[in-house]
Amino acid sequence: MATVEQWTGVETRALRLAKRMSLEEFGDHLGISDRMVSKWEERGAAVKPRPVNQAALDTSLAASGPEVHERFVRLTNSSSAVIPDERGESALTLPRQHHIRHHGDGKKMALVEGGIFLSGPDDEAVWLPDFYIDIFPVTNSDYERFVRATNHQPPQHWPTGRCPVKLQDHPVVFVTWNDAQAYAAWAGKQLPTGHQWEKAARGPRGDAYPWGKQPTPAKCNTRESGIGETTPVSRYHSGVSQYGVYDLCGNTWEWCSNETSPGRYELKAGAFTSPFSRMAPSLFNDAASTMLDDDTGFRCCIAASPAN
């Protein structure tokens, strides 16, 4: 990764020119004023941006294409600037994977390290602290333990109120937002925000898909797959995110914690009923909290702490 000294001054100007942006456009891109960009360019290596701005600069380069990387190297004439490839060994492109098993429901969770990431269709720079997210969606087997422990109403697709053996490792469906929230509270977790969910899927550089930039329908369970139903949560190994998280595209829509309007909550992931064009983690969807269907489930997260 480039150091602070490599990023400031003429190098900041080089990245702006490499991306072919005006001062105003580059300032908007980073979330700072154009006067701040000018100050960095004038003061050179004496400037040390705030950590959040430094992270935005690093993320901007990492999210850029090969042509921008090439222009950046030519403009800076620096052999020490490390330019990451799509799934290379840079800390920006391949976050360290750290997994734990949660004491509440026994599910494995992946660490998503804090920092800036690119969010939404316009790649807005957003900062998040460290958190853990379930590696797999909540399965029928997971949900059955919750139902037995709390006498919660079982999903309607379980005959006689018991989980069918053949569906134990499939994501639970026919759950409302309130059902998902009740499970999260029982397990000592929370539903992820839309931003948390999206960062777990897109990584620190804001890739289009969990596996990278290429639209590859074969890496997830979509309408195009022709399966027509949920699949085991560990099936799509090639579609795993950089943090080791599965099913962040396809299989089932997943409830998030953030209310988008009174009584409605955000949904992420797309589902086996959805076309691949709806799969991008940056896209928005929501539904009424009372909605339940055969293509909607959830996963949980927790804030990271020294105890984790």
Buried (B, 14 or more C-beta within 10 A) or exposed (E): BBEBEBBBBBBBBBBBEBBEBEBEBBBEBBBBEBEBBBBBBEEBBEBBBEEBBBBBBBBBBBBBEEEBBEBBBEBBEBEEBBBBEBBEEBBBBBBEEBEBEBEEBEBBBBBBBBBBBBBBEEBBBBBBEBBBBBBBBBBBBBBBBBBEEEEBEBBEEBEEEEBEEEBEBBBBBBBBBEBBBBBBBBBEBBBBBBBBBBBBBBBBBBBBBBBBBEEBBEBBBBBBBEBEEBBBBEBBEEBBBBBBBBBBBBBBBBBBBBEBEEEBBBBBBBBBBBEBEBBBBBBEBBBEBEBBBBBBBBBBBBEBEEEB
